Amino acid sequence: MLDKFVMGMAGLRVLSGSIELIAAVLMLRFMQVEKALLINSGLAVVGPLILLATTTIGLVGMADKLSFGKLFWILLGVSCIFFGILKK
């Protein structure tokens, strides 16, 4: 039996991996550092969004199994990850 939450999370990861592969092919096709850097910058936006979306789907799938206290700690942990990634 397939879990729709797991399928959604896996689907987002497949999408993310596909975007990464397409970006690598584009970098090789253009063969210019400036364009490769621009493509890489776009990936820097996509990665955290996929992380957030995947985590959200997982939390929604587990919501009935988690207490509010545990949910708080998970959300705090994810917030710390984003704070660490986005902090300059």
Summary of the structure (lengths in Angstrom):
residues: 88
radius of gyration: 16.5
end to end distance: 44.2
largest distance: 51.2
contacts: 200
relative contact order: 0.11
helix: 90%
strand: 0%
